[in-house]
Amino acid sequence: MQINGNTDVGRTRIANEDAFRYGTFDDGAAWAIVCDGMGGVHGGKIASSTAIDIVSQKIRKCYNPSMSLSSVENLLLSSVTTANCIVYDRGAVDSELEGMGTTIVAAIIKNGEACIAHVGDSRAYKISNGSIRLITKDHSLVQEMLDMGQITQSEFENHPRKNIITRAMGVEEKIEIEFNTVDFEKGDALLLCSDGLSGLVSKQELLEIYNSNEFSTLSDKYIEAANDNGGVDNITVVVMKG
């Protein structure tokens, strides 16, 4: 499994409140996490870094090669749930951190399956056989408007309120986590990113960049494309290739 990831503050933000981490296991399985924090002067960075620490620690500690698909699902869901409680509790006892939160998209790839848990609008795309598909669905205001038929797909892509999310880790004591699984064969790729990339680089552009660059340069090329298109937010991307 090849993995390539990076993050960048972008062209307009002072601080980078995104975070990412990834790793592999001896049996060939791999994992990755992307978070996009928000809230307070320092709250966003604290929320995302706390979530990354907790989820990655639990994945590394609890994963074992004999896990079934349902056990991998339980591991991801329990890891995110634990992190949510810790971020929420920290915000509840510190007035300067009150209301802080973070999106998350976390994946474990094992035995031909990619298992993905997410909250918020950080995304997972699958790239396979020359095509790209969005796996996750944004937890956002404009996604709800699209689902209800209030706006078109074209309006969704360029809506001025696209950054308003309806679900985030650490904001409430209990959290609803979305979980997806997709087949993952040799040669397939999974792209995890914050909305600093997906909000500025179209799905077709993501595919074109993937197809026209060396794997080792992909995260830098994606960040470059987002910055060329304005770089109005922090940009984080991790690409996993089988």
Summary of the structure (lengths in Angstrom):
residues: 242
radius of gyration: 16.9
end to end distance: 4.9
largest distance: 49.7
contacts: 885
relative contact order: 0.21
helix: 36%
strand: 29%
